[in-house]
Amino acid sequence: MKLITRDTDYAVRAVCFIVRHKERVISVTELVKKLKIPRPFLRKLLQALSKKGVLGSHRGLGGGFSLAKPANKIFLVDLIEIFQGPLKLNECFFKKITCPNVKRCLLRKKIDNIERYVQDSLKSITIASLLK
């Protein structure tokens, strides 16, 4: 199990770079050179971030990406959900069907507590806090 996938990791790096240079629009070419992320892969990530309102996209000469909202309003958990879906440590599946013991399972209760703790912790991390 990975808590942070490659997509999310690259997205966090790209957003952090854009935040550090928030006074201007950042081109995909510049991001590719500075972050060493393959161009098609990075474009897909940036488009998803733009679609979800994290970044603004600018077309044409001098185009690229900029922040659509302040760095202290962009939470790590939001980026995780964009690229990975809701945070779940365990789906409680047995042969592709929901486990019949999910309601009575003692381990499930412990895992639910851990999931809540991890989610609460991630909700407190903003892009701005990562750059301090």
N, C-alpha and C positions, 0 to 999 in steps of 0.2 A: 504494500500500500504506500502510495506517495501522497503526502499532504499537499505538496505543491508540484504541479506538473511542469513540463518544459514550456508549454504555452503560457501558463501563468507567470513563470519565472521571467521569460522574455518580455512579457507585457509589463511587468513591474519595472524591469530595467529600462524599457522604452519610455514609460511614463515618468520615471525618475529623471531620465535625461531631459525630457521635454520640460519638466518642472525647473530643472537647473538653468534652462535657457528660455524661461517663460516670456522674455521680452520680445521674442521673435518666433516666426513660424519655422518649424524644423522639417527639412526635407527627408524623404525616405532614404535618399542616397547618403545623406549625412548620418542618419541612424545606422544604416547598414555598415558604413565605414567605422564608426565609433564603437558600435556594440558587437560587431562581427556576427550578425544574425543574417541568415540567407534572405535575400530580398523578397521572393514570393511568400515565404513563411511570415516575414515581418509585415508585409502589406496586408495579409489576411488578418493578423492580430490587430493592426492599427484600424482596419476597417470595422472590425467587431467592436473595438473601443469607441470608435466614432458613432457607430449605430446605437450603442448603449448610452451615449451622452457623456462619456468620460473625456473624449477628445473632440475637437472640432477639426474638420478637414477643409483645406483650401486648395482649389484647383488652379491650374494655369502656371504661368511663369512665376517663380517665387512661391509656389504652392507647397503644401506639406501638411503638418499637423501642429495644433496648439491645444492648450488646455481648454476644456469647455466648462470646467468648474474648478474652484480652488483646491489646492493639494490637500488641505485639511478636511476636505469633504469627500475625498476619494479614499475609501477604506479597502484594505487588503482583502477582506471577506467578499467585497463586491467584485473584485477582479477574479478571485477564485470562482465565484458563482458564474461569472461570464464565460469562463473557459472550461470549467469542470462541473458545473451544475451545483446543486445544494451539497453541502458538506455532510457526508455520511461515512462513518467508520466501518459500519457493518450493515448489510442489507437484510440479514437473517433469511437467506434463501437456501433451500435444500433441493437440489436437482431442479432448479429454475422455478420452484413454487415457494410461496412464503412458508416458512417453518411453522408447523402446527403448534409449537410450544412458545410462540412469540409472546403471548400474553402472560405466561407463567414462568418464563425463563429468568432465572436469577442473574445470569451473565448479561442479558439484554438490559436489565435495569442499571447495572454498573456501566455498560457501554453508553447508555443514554446520558448518564451523568458526565462521563468523559467528553462526549460530543458537545454537551451544553457548555462545559468548561472551555473547550477548545474554541467553540463558536464565539463565546463571550470574549475570550482573549483576542481572537482575530478581529472582532468588531472594534476593539480599542486601537488597532494599528492603522494609522493613516499613512499616505505617501509622504506627507509633510513630516511625520514623526520618524520615518525611515531615513530622511535626509539630515536629521539633526546630529 
